[in-house]
């Protein structure tokens, strides 16, 4: 076909030479594309119902600190986590597909999260208030920044460096006058738990795309025997703890397994898929708010000046990091 002819000549219609019109149609097309893009962007803004869903998830994850603290009155940490993850496995494994090709990665993920983070976290909470623990565990965000710089050569920059310094100084303020139901040794365990949790974020990046229910199901399946073995070695009277538990103790475990792991992810996952990370991740800063609130209101924990100032510094520092690089954090329950 001659270059000057249009495709309609193939249908038997006369050929007309194209007239060159200049850049206006192209610019108009680009303008229309930009408008469509902006329109699509605005249609993806969260509606009130979506915000309520996100707030519900943060409330569940935040109040889970107080619930876990109450459960620790009856159960030792490793026994508690073994029962919890055993229940999660029973709830999820029968209803999800086997993540073939990722089982080995999930197993190593379970070693870090189920065999290291949660034992450290719950052991720390034996001697730390729920309100304090909900703030200190937020150090997982600056730790994740450091690990991302090491493993992925992610540039930190002065703003993220400032956020990390502010967050760590906030924990120092809290630790400077821990008092109450918290002591430095147990706060140190929670800091180590935050570091382990941040490494599990790196593992998730390596793992790639995976359904969160498959991940939680098989992580729980792999973690349960690990925790049982650790409990048998390091704890005593597991049978007595289980048989002596009242209905309220089982309600705590049901909340930790059912609400914090199953229901929260059922609400959270559609939001993650539908909205940009810059809209969802900032809600994470509400977790310590609910954590402190539930600790004070449900457990009668004191609201000290150090806790308020330190908490503001930690949340502020974490906020700076999340605003700069929200993708370094994978929203999950930390307790």
Secondary structure, DSSP 8 states (H G I E B T S, - for coil): --TTS-GGGGGT----------SHHHHHHHHHHHHHHHHHHHHTS--HHHHHHHHHHHHHHHHHHHHHHHHTTTS-HHHHHHHHHHHHHHHHGGGS---TT-HHHHHHHHHHIIIIIHHHHHHHHTTS-HHHHHHHGGGHHHHHHHHHHHHH----HHHHHHHHHHHHHHHHHHHHT--TT--HHHHHHHHHHHHHHHHHHHHHHHH-S--HHHHHHHHHHHHHHHHHHHHHHH---HHHHHHT--HHHHHHHHIIIIIIIIIHHHHHHHHHHHS-HHHHGGGGGGHHHHHHHHHHHHH-----HHHHHHHHHHHHHHHHHHHH-GGG-------
